[in-house]
């Protein structure tokens, strides 16, 4: 709450008079005029948007230059350029620290962190640890695990190390973004190597995403109970939501038997969003409900004209039931929401959030079998389409050949002797 708002409340409640408020406001204005300029409060405002736009412009310009001059600079030139940009960003962050602009300092340091993966990639290429020949070997279906995973692991660890170093200098939640991204890419790649599947969008891949989302949810919940001033867990919850959404989407497409479970799972996610006070989970749950209703409307009940009326009745009943519960059980509503000043408490804690990961491990073999059947069906369908197209081309060529064959005139009869 701002000081001027507090003075207005004091006048309304009779704590101070209007003349005293005017005198205090005059004193406050004099103090603000004599004090050095400070950064606006950290929130979603014009200053934060301007910082974000500036960071995006810098990254776009840097990426444009790198793509345009990649071959000219070479691996060593890219390494030097990335280090030079990181040094410039860190210098800007130091100046912002001296001026007292904390948010600007954090954004500049985040840009420097973004240079760490690029610098590591260029370093591996420049030193010969990674070569184009190794890229071709690793692109094969069967490849050495340790050798091929060394490059991406080094790049990801460079980003994590840079973020951790920045966190030691200043508590800033945006520094967790690279860590939250690596928390998705690293286990996904390791699971894909240890439990290879037949494709990139099958049931096995869907369960991998669900396992990762479950572990990330447990990590985010643990961080929720240990963080103090900065909301570090927010970015882990974002990674959880995105990963869970992709996993559910893959399972919805690959395993038809699981489609009916999308609605209850979405309701559970929405309930969890209320308990954990995370709106990003609410968005995932609402998308799940919408997808389930769309599937019912366009697939299951596409010829049933009364289905929209039934849906409208259910929607009105949910609204009325919600109002009735709020009027009859206000204590229950308050208990579900929890105390906003305290960390959220989920029933069962982190172990309950790890339950989907255990289910995913148990469903791995079944998902692999479904993917093999799906791949066999796709091959059969492709073979049938190829045969049908070949037969159609043969028939067309045969018809054209008959039309183009000239009709020979009948041979002249031999003269009679």
PyMOL commands that set and color helices and strands:
alter all, ss='L'
color gray80, all
select helices_A, chain A and resi 3-12+18-34+46-68+70-99+102-127+132-139+145-169+173-194+203-224+233-254+256-258+261-276+279-300+307-328+330-337+349-353+355-362+364-404
alter helices_A, ss='H'
color red, helices_A
deselect
rebuild
show_as cartoon
